[in-house]
Amino acid sequence: MMKSADGVTLMELMIASTISVVVVLGLGQLDVTRLLMTQHVRDTGRMGSEAALAMAQLARDVEQADRVNLVSLNPADVQLRIPQAPVGGPPAPTYFDLPSSYRWVEYKLFGTEIRFYDRTETGNCEADRTFRDIGTFAVAYDDQAKAPPGNDEPFAPETTDNNLVSFHITTVATPAVDMIDYHDTVALRAGAYTNVNAGNGDSGIGLDWQGNAPRPGTC
């Protein structure tokens, strides 16, 4: 077989060229794989953060609420009434009889979005915040309460009333992104023991004994 002046045969040159092409194609495939993995991580992180933010905000509002109305369990539509802290010191004895001492909010699933509406008692049905890429949004009263200390169980059968609300949010599942699943159970801090029956419906009158801050219509 003929050799070139530097001692490299034509066959060796062809083999070296083939190896170079294979290496270049392999590096290119690695770049493509790396880009796809990066996009997957970004999509998962973005979708997970939307659901996590919705969970955190909902948990905060439920804890502060004195009244809950579960319009729909799954897909969820939930109204919350949140007492407002007085300005300048402790509230007067009649503070919680005033409509201005409360604000109503609503969380509702539309398609793949949880829409949050603030101050719905004013007729506002323009979403103040939207959480996207949501697959599931479900809510329910958690029926596990016992009789309050020193009192008999006011509702029969026992464990059908309480002040706990459970909710469940998942992200949208796609062929490229796995579903992320969130669960939480939160107590109504402003509703220590209320007529919250298992199922959907209204938890009761709460702190507003005069009925001056009634439940608004749903969005």
Phi and psi restraints in degrees (value plus and minus 20) as a CYANA .aco file:
   2 MET   PHI     -95.2   -55.2
   2 MET   PSI     124.8   164.8
   3 LYS   PHI    -137.1   -97.1
   3 LYS   PSI     132.4   172.4
   4 SER   PHI     -97.3   -57.3
   4 SER   PSI     156.1   196.1
   5 ALA   PHI     -81.1   -41.1
   5 ALA   PSI     -51.3   -11.3
   6 ASP   PHI    -112.4   -72.4
   6 ASP   PSI     -15.2    24.8
   7 GLY   PHI      72.7   112.7
   7 GLY   PSI      -6.9    33.1
   8 VAL   PHI    -121.0   -81.0
   8 VAL   PSI     105.4   145.4
   9 THR   PHI    -100.4   -60.4
   9 THR   PSI     144.0   184.0
  10 LEU   PHI     -83.6   -43.6
  10 LEU   PSI     -58.6   -18.6
  11 MET   PHI     -82.2   -42.2
  11 MET   PSI     -63.3   -23.3
  12 GLU   PHI     -83.2   -43.2
  12 GLU   PSI     -57.5   -17.5
  13 LEU   PHI     -86.1   -46.1
  13 LEU   PSI     -61.1   -21.1
  14 MET   PHI     -85.7   -45.7
  14 MET   PSI     -60.8   -20.8
  15 ILE   PHI     -83.7   -43.7
  15 ILE   PSI     -63.8   -23.8
  16 ALA   PHI     -82.7   -42.7
  16 ALA   PSI     -58.5   -18.5
  17 SER   PHI     -86.0   -46.0
  17 SER   PSI     -62.4   -22.4
  18 THR   PHI     -81.7   -41.7
  18 THR   PSI     -65.2   -25.2
  19 ILE   PHI     -80.2   -40.2
  19 ILE   PSI     -60.9   -20.9
  20 SER   PHI     -82.1   -42.1
  20 SER   PSI     -62.7   -22.7
  21 VAL   PHI     -83.0   -43.0
  21 VAL   PSI     -63.3   -23.3
  22 VAL   PHI     -81.5   -41.5
  22 VAL   PSI     -62.3   -22.3
  23 VAL   PHI     -83.7   -43.7
  23 VAL   PSI     -63.6   -23.6
  24 VAL   PHI     -83.5   -43.5
  24 VAL   PSI     -63.9   -23.9
  25 LEU   PHI     -83.6   -43.6
  25 LEU   PSI     -59.1   -19.1
  26 GLY   PHI     -83.7   -43.7
  26 GLY   PSI     -62.8   -22.8
  27 LEU   PHI     -83.6   -43.6
  27 LEU   PSI     -58.1   -18.1
  28 GLY   PHI     -84.5   -44.5
  28 GLY   PSI     -60.4   -20.4
  29 GLN   PHI     -85.1   -45.1
  29 GLN   PSI     -57.2   -17.2
  30 LEU   PHI     -82.0   -42.0
  30 LEU   PSI     -60.5   -20.5
  31 ASP   PHI     -83.1   -43.1
  31 ASP   PSI     -63.3   -23.3
  32 VAL   PHI     -82.1   -42.1
  32 VAL   PSI     -65.3   -25.3
  33 THR   PHI     -81.8   -41.8
  33 THR   PSI     -62.3   -22.3
  34 ARG   PHI     -83.4   -43.4
  34 ARG   PSI     -61.0   -21.0
  35 LEU   PHI     -84.4   -44.4
  35 LEU   PSI     -62.2   -22.2
  36 LEU   PHI     -84.6   -44.6
  36 LEU   PSI     -60.7   -20.7
  37 MET   PHI     -85.7   -45.7
  37 MET   PSI     -60.3   -20.3
  38 THR   PHI     -82.5   -42.5
  38 THR   PSI     -62.7   -22.7
  39 GLN   PHI     -85.1   -45.1
  39 GLN   PSI     -59.6   -19.6
  40 HIS   PHI     -80.7   -40.7
  40 HIS   PSI     -65.4   -25.4
  41 VAL   PHI     -83.6   -43.6
  41 VAL   PSI     -62.3   -22.3
  42 ARG   PHI     -83.4   -43.4
  42 ARG   PSI     -65.1   -25.1
  43 ASP   PHI     -83.9   -43.9
  43 ASP   PSI     -64.2   -24.2
  44 THR   PHI     -82.8   -42.8
  44 THR   PSI     -64.0   -24.0
  45 GLY   PHI     -83.9   -43.9
  45 GLY   PSI     -62.2   -22.2
  46 ARG   PHI     -85.4   -45.4
  46 ARG   PSI     -67.1   -27.1
  47 MET   PHI     -86.5   -46.5
  47 MET   PSI     -60.1   -20.1
  48 GLY   PHI     -85.8   -45.8
  48 GLY   PSI     -56.5   -16.5
  49 SER   PHI     -88.9   -48.9
  49 SER   PSI     -54.6   -14.6
  50 GLU   PHI     -83.1   -43.1
  50 GLU   PSI     -66.9   -26.9
  51 ALA   PHI     -86.6   -46.6
  51 ALA   PSI     -59.7   -19.7
  52 ALA   PHI     -85.5   -45.5
  52 ALA   PSI     -59.5   -19.5
  53 LEU   PHI     -84.9   -44.9
  53 LEU   PSI     -60.7   -20.7
  54 ALA   PHI     -81.9   -41.9
  54 ALA   PSI     -62.9   -22.9
  55 MET   PHI     -82.2   -42.2
  55 MET   PSI     -64.7   -24.7
  56 ALA   PHI     -84.5   -44.5
  56 ALA   PSI     -63.5   -23.5
  57 GLN   PHI     -88.4   -48.4
  57 GLN   PSI     -61.7   -21.7
  58 LEU   PHI     -84.9   -44.9
  58 LEU   PSI     -62.4   -22.4
  59 ALA   PHI     -81.3   -41.3
  59 ALA   PSI     -62.1   -22.1
  60 ARG   PHI     -82.1   -42.1
  60 ARG   PSI     -64.9   -24.9
  61 ASP   PHI     -89.5   -49.5
  61 ASP   PSI     -58.0   -18.0
  62 VAL   PHI     -84.2   -44.2
  62 VAL   PSI     -62.4   -22.4
  63 GLU   PHI     -80.1   -40.1
  63 GLU   PSI     -54.5   -14.5
  64 GLN   PHI    -106.6   -66.6
  64 GLN   PSI     -34.2     5.8
  65 ALA   PHI     -95.3   -55.3
  65 ALA   PSI     128.9   168.9
  66 ASP   PHI    -127.6   -87.6
  66 ASP   PSI     -27.9    12.1
  67 ARG   PHI    -169.8  -129.8
  67 ARG   PSI     117.3   157.3
  68 VAL   PHI    -149.5  -109.5
  68 VAL   PSI     117.5   157.5
  69 ASN   PHI    -146.9  -106.9
  69 ASN   PSI      93.6   133.6
  70 LEU   PHI    -110.0   -70.0
  70 LEU   PSI      77.8   117.8
  71 VAL   PHI     -89.4   -49.4
  71 VAL   PSI     -62.0   -22.0
  72 SER   PHI    -166.2  -126.2
  72 SER   PSI     121.5   161.5
  73 LEU   PHI    -107.4   -67.4
  73 LEU   PSI     -66.7   -26.7
  74 ASN   PHI    -176.5  -136.5
  74 ASN   PSI      85.9   125.9
  75 PRO   PHI     -91.1   -51.1
  75 PRO   PSI     125.5   165.5
  76 ALA   PHI     -97.4   -57.4
  76 ALA   PSI     123.5   163.5
  77 ASP   PHI    -162.2  -122.2
  77 ASP   PSI      90.1   130.1
  78 VAL   PHI    -149.3  -109.3
  78 VAL   PSI     113.7   153.7
  79 GLN   PHI    -127.4   -87.4
  79 GLN   PSI     119.1   159.1
  80 LEU   PHI    -149.1  -109.1
  80 LEU   PSI     117.3   157.3
  81 ARG   PHI    -127.4   -87.4
  81 ARG   PSI     105.5   145.5
  82 ILE   PHI    -136.5   -96.5
  82 ILE   PSI      96.8   136.8
  83 PRO   PHI     -83.4   -43.4
  83 PRO   PSI     121.8   161.8
  84 GLN   PHI    -120.1   -80.1
  84 GLN   PSI     113.6   153.6
  85 ALA   PHI     -86.7   -46.7
  85 ALA   PSI     117.1   157.1
  86 PRO   PHI     -89.8   -49.8
  86 PRO   PSI     133.9   173.9
  87 VAL   PHI    -116.1   -76.1
  87 VAL   PSI     110.8   150.8
  88 GLY   PHI      70.6   110.6
  88 GLY   PSI      -2.2    37.8
  89 GLY   PHI     112.4   152.4
  89 GLY   PSI    -191.9  -151.9
  90 PRO   PHI     -81.1   -41.1
  90 PRO   PSI     130.4   170.4
  91 PRO   PHI     -92.7   -52.7
  91 PRO   PSI     132.6   172.6
  92 ALA   PHI     -90.9   -50.9
  92 ALA   PSI     140.2   180.2
  93 PRO   PHI     -75.8   -35.8
  93 PRO   PSI     -49.6    -9.6
  94 THR   PHI    -118.3   -78.3
  94 THR   PSI     -10.1    29.9
  95 TYR   PHI     -77.2   -37.2
  95 TYR   PSI     -64.2   -24.2
  96 PHE   PHI    -102.3   -62.3
  96 PHE   PSI     -14.1    25.9
  97 ASP   PHI    -110.7   -70.7
  97 ASP   PSI     -24.4    15.6
  98 LEU   PHI    -114.4   -74.4
  98 LEU   PSI     114.0   154.0
  99 PRO   PHI     -78.0   -38.0
  99 PRO   PSI     -53.0   -13.0
 100 SER   PHI     -90.4   -50.4
 100 SER   PSI     -27.7    12.3
 101 SER   PHI    -104.6   -64.6
 101 SER   PSI     -17.1    22.9
 102 TYR   PHI    -155.2  -115.2
 102 TYR   PSI     136.1   176.1
 103 ARG   PHI    -154.3  -114.3
 103 ARG   PSI     120.6   160.6
 104 TRP   PHI    -120.8   -80.8
 104 TRP   PSI     117.6   157.6
 105 VAL   PHI    -149.0  -109.0
 105 VAL   PSI     142.6   182.6
 106 GLU   PHI    -162.3  -122.3
 106 GLU   PSI     118.7   158.7
 107 TYR   PHI    -138.8   -98.8
 107 TYR   PSI     109.5   149.5
 108 LYS   PHI    -166.1  -126.1
 108 LYS   PSI     117.9   157.9
 109 LEU   PHI    -107.3   -67.3
 109 LEU   PSI     105.0   145.0
 110 PHE   PHI    -142.9  -102.9
 110 PHE   PSI      89.3   129.3
 111 GLY   PHI      41.4    81.4
 111 GLY   PSI    -134.2   -94.2
 112 THR   PHI    -131.4   -91.4
 112 THR   PSI       9.2    49.2
 113 GLU   PHI    -150.5  -110.5
 113 GLU   PSI     116.9   156.9
 114 ILE   PHI    -115.8   -75.8
 114 ILE   PSI     100.4   140.4
 115 ARG   PHI    -123.3   -83.3
 115 ARG   PSI     113.4   153.4
 116 PHE   PHI    -129.7   -89.7
 116 PHE   PSI     107.0   147.0
 117 TYR   PHI    -136.9   -96.9
 117 TYR   PSI     108.3   148.3
 118 ASP   PHI    -127.5   -87.5
 118 ASP   PSI     129.2   169.2
 119 ARG   PHI      35.4    75.4
 119 ARG   PSI      27.9    67.9
 120 THR   PHI     -90.4   -50.4
 120 THR   PSI     -34.8     5.2
 121 GLU   PHI     -86.2   -46.2
 121 GLU   PSI     -36.1     3.9
 122 THR   PHI    -110.3   -70.3
 122 THR   PSI     -19.5    20.5
 123 GLY   PHI      71.9   111.9
 123 GLY   PSI     -14.9    25.1
 124 ASN   PHI     -89.1   -49.1
 124 ASN   PSI     101.3   141.3
 125 CYS   PHI    -150.5  -110.5
 125 CYS   PSI       7.9    47.9
 126 GLU   PHI    -117.0   -77.0
 126 GLU   PSI     103.3   143.3
 127 ALA   PHI     -79.6   -39.6
 127 ALA   PSI     105.9   145.9
 128 ASP   PHI    -103.2   -63.2
 128 ASP   PSI     -41.5    -1.5
 129 ARG   PHI    -176.6  -136.6
 129 ARG   PSI     124.9   164.9
 130 THR   PHI    -148.1  -108.1
 130 THR   PSI     108.6   148.6
 131 PHE   PHI    -125.9   -85.9
 131 PHE   PSI     100.7   140.7
 132 ARG   PHI    -122.2   -82.2
 132 ARG   PSI     151.4   191.4
 133 ASP   PHI      40.4    80.4
 133 ASP   PSI      20.8    60.8
 134 ILE   PHI    -118.8   -78.8
 134 ILE   PSI     108.6   148.6
 135 GLY   PHI    -112.1   -72.1
 135 GLY   PSI     -63.2   -23.2
 136 THR   PHI    -156.8  -116.8
 136 THR   PSI     118.6   158.6
 137 PHE   PHI    -159.5  -119.5
 137 PHE   PSI      89.2   129.2
 138 ALA   PHI    -149.9  -109.9
 138 ALA   PSI     129.1   169.1
 139 VAL   PHI    -163.4  -123.4
 139 VAL   PSI     130.5   170.5
 140 ALA   PHI    -181.8  -141.8
 140 ALA   PSI     132.3   172.3
 141 TYR   PHI     -92.4   -52.4
 141 TYR   PSI     123.1   163.1
 142 ASP   PHI    -119.2   -79.2
 142 ASP   PSI      84.1   124.1
 143 ASP   PHI    -104.5   -64.5
 143 ASP   PSI      61.0   101.0
 144 GLN   PHI    -160.1  -120.1
 144 GLN   PSI      -7.7    32.3
 145 ALA   PHI     -94.7   -54.7
 145 ALA   PSI     123.6   163.6
 146 LYS   PHI    -118.8   -78.8
 146 LYS   PSI     157.3   197.3
 147 ALA   PHI     -83.0   -43.0
 147 ALA   PSI     122.6   162.6
 148 PRO   PHI     -86.3   -46.3
 148 PRO   PSI     132.6   172.6
 149 PRO   PHI     -77.0   -37.0
 149 PRO   PSI     110.9   150.9
 150 GLY   PHI      62.3   102.3
 150 GLY   PSI     -19.3    20.7
 151 ASN   PHI    -151.6  -111.6
 151 ASN   PSI     139.6   179.6
 152 ASP   PHI    -100.9   -60.9
 152 ASP   PSI     138.1   178.1
 153 GLU   PHI     -82.2   -42.2
 153 GLU   PSI      95.5   135.5
 154 PRO   PHI     -97.5   -57.5
 154 PRO   PSI     -35.9     4.1
 155 PHE   PHI    -145.9  -105.9
 155 PHE   PSI     119.5   159.5
 156 ALA   PHI    -133.4   -93.4
 156 ALA   PSI     123.4   163.4
 157 PRO   PHI     -94.7   -54.7
 157 PRO   PSI     149.0   189.0
 158 GLU   PHI     -81.4   -41.4
 158 GLU   PSI     135.7   175.7
 159 THR   PHI      47.3    87.3
 159 THR   PSI      10.3    50.3
 160 THR   PHI    -133.7   -93.7
 160 THR   PSI      -8.7    31.3
 161 ASP   PHI    -166.2  -126.2
 161 ASP   PSI     130.7   170.7
 162 ASN   PHI    -197.1  -157.1
 162 ASN   PSI    -195.2  -155.2
 163 ASN   PHI    -142.2  -102.2
 163 ASN   PSI      10.1    50.1
 164 LEU   PHI    -129.1   -89.1
 164 LEU   PSI     118.4   158.4
 165 VAL   PHI    -145.0  -105.0
 165 VAL   PSI     107.7   147.7
 166 SER   PHI    -127.1   -87.1
 166 SER   PSI     122.7   162.7
 167 PHE   PHI    -161.5  -121.5
 167 PHE   PSI     137.1   177.1
 168 HIS   PHI    -159.8  -119.8
 168 HIS   PSI     103.6   143.6
 169 ILE   PHI    -150.7  -110.7
 169 ILE   PSI     113.0   153.0
 170 THR   PHI    -144.5  -104.5
 170 THR   PSI     138.2   178.2
 171 THR   PHI    -106.6   -66.6
 171 THR   PSI     145.4   185.4
 172 VAL   PHI     -87.7   -47.7
 172 VAL   PSI     114.2   154.2
 173 ALA   PHI    -114.4   -74.4
 173 ALA   PSI     110.8   150.8
 174 THR   PHI    -148.7  -108.7
 174 THR   PSI     146.0   186.0
 175 PRO   PHI     -78.6   -38.6
 175 PRO   PSI     -46.0    -6.0
 176 ALA   PHI    -117.2   -77.2
 176 ALA   PSI     -39.0     1.0
 177 VAL   PHI    -151.8  -111.8
 177 VAL   PSI     107.3   147.3
 178 ASP   PHI     -94.4   -54.4
 178 ASP   PSI     133.8   173.8
 179 MET   PHI     -92.6   -52.6
 179 MET   PSI     120.9   160.9
 180 ILE   PHI    -131.3   -91.3
 180 ILE   PSI     115.2   155.2
 181 ASP   PHI    -137.4   -97.4
 181 ASP   PSI     106.9   146.9
 182 TYR   PHI    -143.5  -103.5
 182 TYR   PSI     117.1   157.1
 183 HIS   PHI    -152.4  -112.4
 183 HIS   PSI     128.9   168.9
 184 ASP   PHI    -179.2  -139.2
 184 ASP   PSI     133.8   173.8
 185 THR   PHI    -150.1  -110.1
 185 THR   PSI     108.0   148.0
 186 VAL   PHI    -149.0  -109.0
 186 VAL   PSI     121.4   161.4
 187 ALA   PHI    -112.7   -72.7
 187 ALA   PSI     121.3   161.3
 188 LEU   PHI     -95.4   -55.4
 188 LEU   PSI      86.3   126.3
 189 ARG   PHI     -89.0   -49.0
 189 ARG   PSI     -49.0    -9.0
 190 ALA   PHI    -111.5   -71.5
 190 ALA   PSI     -19.3    20.7
 191 GLY   PHI    -150.0  -110.0
 191 GLY   PSI      56.7    96.7
 192 ALA   PHI     -80.3   -40.3
 192 ALA   PSI     -60.4   -20.4
 193 TYR   PHI    -173.2  -133.2
 193 TYR   PSI      83.9   123.9
 194 THR   PHI    -146.2  -106.2
 194 THR   PSI     148.6   188.6
 195 ASN   PHI    -100.3   -60.3
 195 ASN   PSI      51.5    91.5
 196 VAL   PHI    -120.6   -80.6
 196 VAL   PSI      78.4   118.4
 197 ASN   PHI    -104.4   -64.4
 197 ASN   PSI     129.2   169.2
 198 ALA   PHI     -80.4   -40.4
 198 ALA   PSI     122.9   162.9
 199 GLY   PHI      86.9   126.9
 199 GLY   PSI    -181.1  -141.1
 200 ASN   PHI    -116.1   -76.1
 200 ASN   PSI     159.5   199.5
 201 GLY   PHI      99.0   139.0
 201 GLY   PSI    -193.4  -153.4
 202 ASP   PHI    -114.5   -74.5
 202 ASP   PSI     118.0   158.0
 203 SER   PHI     -96.1   -56.1
 203 SER   PSI     -35.1     4.9
 204 GLY   PHI     105.9   145.9
 204 GLY   PSI    -196.5  -156.5
 205 ILE   PHI     -93.9   -53.9
 205 ILE   PSI     -45.2    -5.2
 206 GLY   PHI      51.2    91.2
 206 GLY   PSI    -161.7  -121.7
 207 LEU   PHI     -98.7   -58.7
 207 LEU   PSI     -39.1     0.9
 208 ASP   PHI    -106.6   -66.6
 208 ASP   PSI      57.9    97.9
 209 TRP   PHI     -87.7   -47.7
 209 TRP   PSI     -43.3    -3.3
 210 GLN   PHI    -103.7   -63.7
 210 GLN   PSI     -31.0     9.0
 211 GLY   PHI      50.7    90.7
 211 GLY   PSI      11.1    51.1
 212 ASN   PHI    -107.4   -67.4
 212 ASN   PSI     -29.2    10.8
 213 ALA   PHI    -143.4  -103.4
 213 ALA   PSI      48.2    88.2
 214 PRO   PHI     -89.8   -49.8
 214 PRO   PSI     145.2   185.2
 215 ARG   PHI     -90.4   -50.4
 215 ARG   PSI     108.6   148.6
 216 PRO   PHI    -100.5   -60.5
 216 PRO   PSI     152.7   192.7
 217 GLY   PHI     -88.4   -48.4
 217 GLY   PSI     141.0   181.0
 218 THR   PHI    -106.2   -66.2
 218 THR   PSI     136.6   176.6
